Amino acid sequence: MMNRYLLGAGVGLAVALSWADAKAQLLPMMPAGPGAWYIGGEGGWTSLDSASDKVGPFKFKQSFNDGFNVGGRAGYEWGPMRFEEEFNFRQNGESTFGPFKATGNRNAYAFMTNAIYDFTFGWPVTPHIGVGIGAVELHDGAGIKGIGTVGRGTDWQFGYQAIAGVRYNINPSLAFDVDYRYLGTTDPSFGTFGGAKYTSEYSSHSVVASLSVRFGAPPAPVVAPPPPPPMVMPAPTKVFLVFFDWDRDTITPEGMQIIQQAAATFRQGGSVRLQVTGYTDASGSVGYNQRLSERRANNVANALARLGVPRQAMAVSGRGKNDQRVPTADGVREPQNRRVEIVFP
């Protein structure tokens, strides 16, 4: 028994030394930046493959029921790389021992050194892969129903495992992982009730969930609020004024030049809706002035239409003697108030 424990300790020491050497070689390749220590607990489901056993010249099969695993891990996270030490206990019940229904359990106490690489794609979860090596203590306590124990023993073996899973970072200090882990060992041997030994196999498949706590993790980056959007100044309103003679709705030559400028501006500015509004001075009655302002506005709109401005692009109205450009008393003739305004919004 003592020799077995010495063998296991020797394997564990060799694993630790090889990990230290591998880490030293990897350090120059790792990205600069702060890292974080972490510890975590784990547990899940384990399926143990059937084993081909041999005692002397005789061969037989051992099969096992689904079981469970529990354990813990501690390690250091540096950029996308994780190096960790893991202990995991797996237990699977015996199903058959040769042709017989079996009782008892096959247990594994695995001390593993793992290297895991996280792929960062900007997703909510981070996939990762990894490998591990270490020392595994295997214990077999096989029995046959109605007969009792037929095989029992403990053996230390070299272990190796493959890891694939996903990680969700709950916050900078807390991470949740779900992994598939394959654990295999070199062939163990156990004793029988008659004193003979039988060699066996060990390879298992596990689904493991774990929660890890980081220590000294870099604080989450402070994201500055986005700058306010630049203030969009409204385009200045363009106004073209067409003046009329007293009590007339006829467009003067000077007024036609203004209308031509407005039409050219419309063609340059694209699709806009013009406001064409007629006004009068304060002389005359309200009703007469309203009709006069409407005739003036429509004459200007018709002139714009002949110059290529669609009528549907114009809102035509008359305001009579309301909204005077030059305020006057009622009955006063003021040339500045006899106008049509062409407004570009």
Secondary structure as GFF3:
##gff-version 3
##sequence-region A 1 345
A	DSSP	alpha_helix	2	26	.	.	.	ID=ss1
A	DSSP	three_ten_helix	27	29	.	.	.	ID=ss2
A	DSSP	beta_strand	36	48	.	.	.	ID=ss3
A	DSSP	beta_strand	51	55	.	.	.	ID=ss4
A	DSSP	beta_strand	58	64	.	.	.	ID=ss5
A	DSSP	beta_strand	67	78	.	.	.	ID=ss6
A	DSSP	beta_strand	81	97	.	.	.	ID=ss7
A	DSSP	beta_strand	100	118	.	.	.	ID=ss8
A	DSSP	beta_strand	126	144	.	.	.	ID=ss9
A	DSSP	beta_strand	148	171	.	.	.	ID=ss10
A	DSSP	beta_strand	174	185	.	.	.	ID=ss11
A	DSSP	beta_strand	189	192	.	.	.	ID=ss12
A	DSSP	beta_strand	197	199	.	.	.	ID=ss13
A	DSSP	beta_strand	203	215	.	.	.	ID=ss14
A	DSSP	beta_strand	238	243	.	.	.	ID=ss15
A	DSSP	alpha_helix	253	269	.	.	.	ID=ss16
A	DSSP	beta_strand	274	278	.	.	.	ID=ss17
A	DSSP	alpha_helix	286	306	.	.	.	ID=ss18
A	DSSP	three_ten_helix	311	313	.	.	.	ID=ss19
A	DSSP	beta_strand	314	318	.	.	.	ID=ss20
A	DSSP	three_ten_helix	335	337	.	.	.	ID=ss21
A	DSSP	beta_strand	339	344	.	.	.	ID=ss22
###
